[in-house]
């Protein structure tokens, strides 16, 4: 089970056990002194639709074009590079 431990001045000040992206984001923002995002934030579905419609081809993958992080990502980048 993943565990994230937050340190400040070499002392553990907080922790998150398990996969909880919302809690991780909130704690990081709070510890960094950032204000939380407004409640009128664009929905994930709207953000994804905007990204998908931005270009003729949109790839969501592990890693990036220069350094794919899995076999499927590497293979699709090779196909895209070979077909132009």
C-alpha positions in Angstrom: 0.0 0.0 0.0 1.6 3.3 -0.9 2.3 5.7 1.9 3.3 9.4 1.6 5.0 11.0 4.6 5.3 14.8 4.7 8.4 16.2 6.4 9.2 19.7 7.6 12.5 20.6 9.2 13.5 16.9 9.2 10.4 15.9 11.2 7.4 13.9 9.9 4.4 16.2 10.2 1.7 14.3 8.3 1.1 11.2 6.3 -1.4 9.6 3.9 -1.8 5.8 3.7 -3.3 4.4 0.6 -4.2 5.9 -2.8 -6.1 9.1 -2.1 -5.3 11.7 -4.8 -7.7 14.3 -3.4 -6.2 14.1 0.1 -2.7 14.2 -1.3 -3.5 17.3 -3.4 -5.2 19.1 -0.5 -2.3 18.4 1.9 0.3 19.5 -0.6 -1.5 22.7 -1.2 -2.0 23.4 2.5 1.6 22.6 3.4 2.8 24.8 0.5 0.6 27.6 1.6 -1.5 27.6 -1.6 -5.2 28.4 -1.6 -7.5 25.7 -2.7 -9.1 26.0 -6.1 -12.6 27.5 -6.4 -15.6 25.3 -6.4 -16.5 26.4 -9.9 -13.6 24.4 -11.3 -14.2 22.9 -14.7 -15.2 19.3 -14.5 -12.8 16.5 -15.5 -15.1 15.5 -18.3 -15.1 19.1 -19.7 -11.3 19.3 -19.4 -10.8 15.9 -21.2 -13.2 17.0 -24.0 -11.3 20.2 -24.5 -7.9 18.3 -24.6 -9.3 15.7 -27.0 -10.7 18.3 -29.4 -7.5 20.4 -29.3 -5.6 18.3 -31.9 -6.2 15.7 -34.6 -4.5 13.1 -32.4 -4.3 13.2 -28.6 -2.5 10.5 -26.7 -2.8 10.0 -22.9 0.2 7.9 -21.9 2.7 7.0 -19.3 5.9 9.1 -19.7 6.3 11.4 -22.6 7.2 11.2 -26.3 10.9 11.1 -25.7 10.8 8.6 -22.8 7.7 6.4 -22.8 7.2 4.6 -19.5 5.5 1.4 -20.8 5.5 -0.9 -23.8 2.1 0.3 -25.1 3.2 3.9 -24.9 6.5 3.1 -26.6 4.7 1.2 -29.4 2.1 4.0 -30.1 4.9 6.6 -30.2 6.8 4.5 -32.8 3.6 4.2 -34.9 3.0 7.9 -34.7 6.7 8.7 -35.6 6.7 6.2 -38.5 3.5 7.5 -40.0 4.2 11.2 -39.5 
